[in-house]
Amino acid sequence: MNSFHSWEGFWQHKKLETHRSFYNKSKWLRSEKIINLNIIKKTLIS
């Protein structure tokens, strides 16, 4: 368990974590979309 000097520091940390997980999720969603588009293109071409 991490010890924070103040609530301020604690919230900064929580905000960073939330932001990071949100960013990773959106990155993952974008790559999913790209993969799906490639699959659709392949099926249309063939």
C-alpha positions as CSV (number, residue, x, y, z in Angstrom):
1,M,0.0,0.0,0.0
2,N,1.4,3.4,-1.0
3,S,1.4,6.2,1.6
4,F,0.5,9.6,0.2
5,H,1.6,12.8,1.9
6,S,-1.8,14.5,1.2
7,W,-5.1,13.9,-0.4
8,E,-3.9,16.2,-3.2
9,G,-1.2,13.8,-4.1
10,F,-3.6,10.9,-3.7
11,W,-6.1,12.4,-6.2
12,Q,-3.3,13.3,-8.6
13,H,-2.3,9.7,-8.6
14,K,-5.8,8.4,-9.1
15,K,-6.5,10.8,-11.9
16,L,-3.3,9.7,-13.6
17,E,-4.3,6.0,-13.3
18,T,-7.8,6.6,-14.6
19,H,-6.5,8.6,-17.5
20,R,-4.0,6.0,-18.4
21,S,-6.5,3.1,-18.4
22,F,-8.9,5.2,-20.4
23,Y,-6.2,6.0,-22.9
24,N,-5.2,2.4,-23.2
25,K,-8.8,1.4,-23.7
26,S,-9.4,3.9,-26.5
27,K,-6.1,2.8,-28.1
28,W,-7.3,-0.8,-28.1
29,L,-10.7,0.2,-29.5
30,R,-9.0,2.1,-32.4
31,S,-6.8,-0.9,-33.3
32,E,-9.9,-3.1,-33.1
33,K,-11.6,-0.9,-35.6
34,I,-8.6,-0.9,-37.9
35,I,-8.5,-4.7,-37.8
36,N,-12.2,-5.0,-38.5
37,L,-11.9,-2.6,-41.5
38,N,-9.1,-4.7,-42.9
39,I,-11.2,-7.9,-42.6
40,I,-14.1,-6.2,-44.3
41,K,-11.8,-5.0,-47.2
42,K,-10.4,-8.5,-47.6
43,T,-13.9,-10.0,-47.8
44,L,-15.1,-7.4,-50.3
45,I,-12.0,-7.8,-52.5
46,S,-12.1,-11.6,-52.6
